[in-house]
Amino acid sequence: MGTFGKEKATTSDYVWWGQSRWPEFCFTFIAGLAPEEVLHRLRLTEDREQEEFATIEVGRANGGSIMVEWAGHAGILRDLVRDLSLGTSMASVTRNVNHHSHFIHAIDGRVVANLDPMFPNWTYSDEPERLRQDLDELGMLPQPGPDDDDDDGFFAHYIEAALALAERRTGVRLEPRHLQPGALPHRASIARYYDRPDGTFPESARYSDQHASDNHLK
């Protein structure tokens, strides 16, 4: 399947993120799907009053839809990624309260890129050279000089860069308006993706282990 996405999204397109104060989030970019189709694929029932844990908000964006979950990470769970990416391209950027972050890109039910935006050298991809070029253009590959501290000035913009990378991969743009209270019109509980009868933690989506050694960015 061909690659989706706009090639020219830049870190500066997301400079507005630097004024944000959201420590925990999961933003999912879905190419070509309307919000109603996102809910249908995930088998979710819309509930405008939903506000508890595992609440998602979905709305239209240039190129498709944006799904937002505060204090959650459903957008990187294996089952959700499989269901949502069939026949299209999706990317998710998540960060928890400890600022641990994750980026995935999936096409047609399969993860094709997986990385930690704070440590992008430890990256897996079907197209490692293309991804390396994107990371370089987005300022995600630090090149400290002899007098620089470790990665000084790099970590401050890793979320902005990851959001731009998600746009490059899907053609969907996240805008400040999407994150305003009540701005995304569709709400639902996504708890079904977290629930496990045996009480285990749901499995995260990962790049195919059988290709990992071949596509690691060294």
C-alpha positions in Angstrom: 0.0 0.0 0.0 1.3 3.5 -0.8 2.4 5.9 1.8 0.0 8.7 2.9 0.9 12.1 4.2 2.0 15.6 3.5 5.7 15.8 2.9 6.3 19.4 4.1 4.8 19.6 7.6 7.5 21.1 9.9 8.1 21.4 13.6 7.3 25.2 13.3 3.8 24.3 12.2 3.3 23.0 15.7 5.1 25.8 17.6 1.8 26.6 19.3 2.2 23.4 21.3 4.8 25.2 23.4 2.1 27.3 25.0 0.1 24.2 26.0 -0.1 22.8 29.5 -1.4 19.3 28.9 0.9 16.7 30.5 -1.0 13.5 29.6 -2.6 12.9 26.2 -3.0 10.7 23.2 -3.6 12.4 19.8 -4.6 10.1 16.9 -4.5 11.3 13.3 -6.7 9.2 10.9 -6.5 9.7 7.1 -9.6 10.0 5.1 -12.2 9.0 7.6 -15.1 11.0 9.0 -15.6 11.0 12.8 -18.7 8.8 12.4 -16.7 6.2 10.6 -14.0 6.3 13.3 -16.7 5.5 16.0 -18.2 2.8 13.7 -14.9 1.1 13.2 -14.2 1.0 16.9 -17.7 -0.2 17.7 -18.3 2.8 20.0 -21.6 4.3 21.1 -21.6 8.1 21.0 -22.4 9.7 24.3 -22.1 13.5 24.5 -22.2 13.3 28.4 -19.2 10.9 28.6 -16.5 12.4 30.8 -14.9 9.6 32.8 -11.7 7.7 32.3 -11.2 6.4 28.7 -13.3 9.1 27.1 -12.3 10.0 23.5 -13.3 13.1 21.5 -13.4 12.9 17.7 -13.8 15.7 15.1 -13.0 16.6 11.5 -9.6 17.9 10.5 -8.0 18.7 7.2 -7.3 15.4 5.6 -9.5 13.2 7.9 -10.2 13.1 11.6 -8.5 13.8 14.9 -9.2 11.6 18.0 -8.2 13.0 21.4 -7.9 11.2 24.7 -6.7 13.0 27.8 -4.7 11.0 30.4 -4.9 7.8 28.2 -3.1 6.0 25.4 -5.7 4.0 23.5 -4.3 5.2 20.2 -1.3 3.0 20.6 -3.0 -0.1 21.7 -2.7 -3.1 19.4 -6.4 -3.9 18.9 -7.4 -0.3 18.3 -4.6 0.3 15.8 -5.6 -2.8 13.9 -9.2 -1.8 13.8 -8.7 1.8 13.0 -6.0 1.6 10.3 -7.6 -1.0 8.0 -7.5 0.4 4.5 -6.0 3.7 5.6 -3.2 5.4 7.4 -3.1 6.5 11.1 -0.6 7.9 13.5 -0.7 8.4 17.2 1.4 10.6 19.5 1.1 10.0 23.3 2.7 11.2 26.5 2.1 10.2 30.1 2.4 12.2 33.3 6.1 11.3 33.5 6.6 12.7 30.0 7.3 9.2 28.5 6.2 9.5 24.9 5.5 7.2 22.0 4.8 7.5 18.3 3.4 4.9 16.0 2.4 4.9 12.3 0.1 2.1 11.0 -1.2 1.4 7.5 -3.9 -1.2 6.7 -3.8 -2.9 10.1 0.0 -3.1 10.4 2.4 -0.9 12.3 5.1 0.4 9.9 7.0 2.8 12.2 7.5 2.9 15.9 9.6 5.3 18.0 10.1 7.2 21.2 10.2 10.9 20.1 12.7 11.6 22.9 15.1 8.9 21.7 14.5 8.7 17.9 17.7 6.9 17.2 16.0 3.8 18.6 13.5 3.6 15.8 11.9 0.9 13.7 10.4 1.5 10.2 9.6 -0.2 6.9 11.3 2.8 5.3 14.2 3.6 7.6 16.0 6.0 5.2 12.9 8.0 4.5 12.1 8.1 8.2 15.7 9.2 9.0 15.3 12.0 6.5 12.1 13.1 8.2 13.6 13.0 11.6 16.5 15.1 10.4 14.3 17.7 8.8 12.2 17.9 11.9 15.2 18.4 14.1 14.7 15.1 16.0 18.3 13.8 15.4 20.5 15.9 17.7 24.0 16.7 16.6 25.6 18.1 19.7 28.9 20.0 19.4 31.9 19.5 21.6 30.7 22.1 24.1 27.1 21.0 24.2 25.5 19.3 27.1 23.8 15.9 26.3 21.0 16.7 23.8 20.6 20.3 25.2 17.8 22.1 23.4 16.5 18.9 21.7 13.9 17.6 24.1 12.1 20.9 24.4 10.5 20.4 21.0 10.1 16.6 20.7 6.3 16.8 20.9 6.0 19.5 18.2 8.3 17.4 15.9 6.3 14.2 16.6 3.0 15.9 15.7 4.5 17.2 12.5 5.7 13.6 11.7 2.2 12.3 12.3 0.9 14.9 9.8 3.5 13.9 7.3 2.4 10.3 7.6 -1.3 10.8 7.4 -2.0 14.2 5.7 -4.1 15.2 8.8 -3.3 18.4 10.6 -3.9 18.9 14.3 -4.8 22.5 15.1 -5.2 24.4 18.5 -8.9 24.6 17.9 -9.2 20.8 18.2 -8.0 21.0 21.8 -10.4 23.6 23.1 -13.0 22.3 25.5 -16.0 21.0 23.6 -14.5 21.7 20.2 -14.7 18.0 19.0 -18.3 17.2 18.6 -18.2 13.4 19.0 -17.6 11.7 22.4 -17.6 8.1 23.5 -16.1 5.7 26.0 -13.2 3.7 24.7 -13.0 1.5 27.9 -13.6 -1.6 25.8 -10.0 -1.4 24.5 -8.7 -1.3 28.1 -10.8 -4.0 29.6 -9.3 -7.5 29.9 -11.2 -10.4 31.6 -8.0 -11.6 33.1 -7.0 -8.2 34.4 -3.9 -8.0 32.3 -2.7 -4.7 30.7 -3.7 -4.4 27.1 -0.9 -5.0 24.6 0.6 -2.0 22.9 1.0 -1.9 19.1 4.5 -2.6 18.0 6.5 -2.8 14.9 6.8 -6.3 13.6 9.5 -8.1 15.5 10.5 -10.2 12.5 11.7 -7.1 10.7 13.0 -5.1 13.6 16.6 -6.0 13.3 16.7 -5.1 9.6 15.0 -1.7 10.0 16.6 -0.3 13.2 18.1 3.1 12.6 21.7 2.7 13.6 
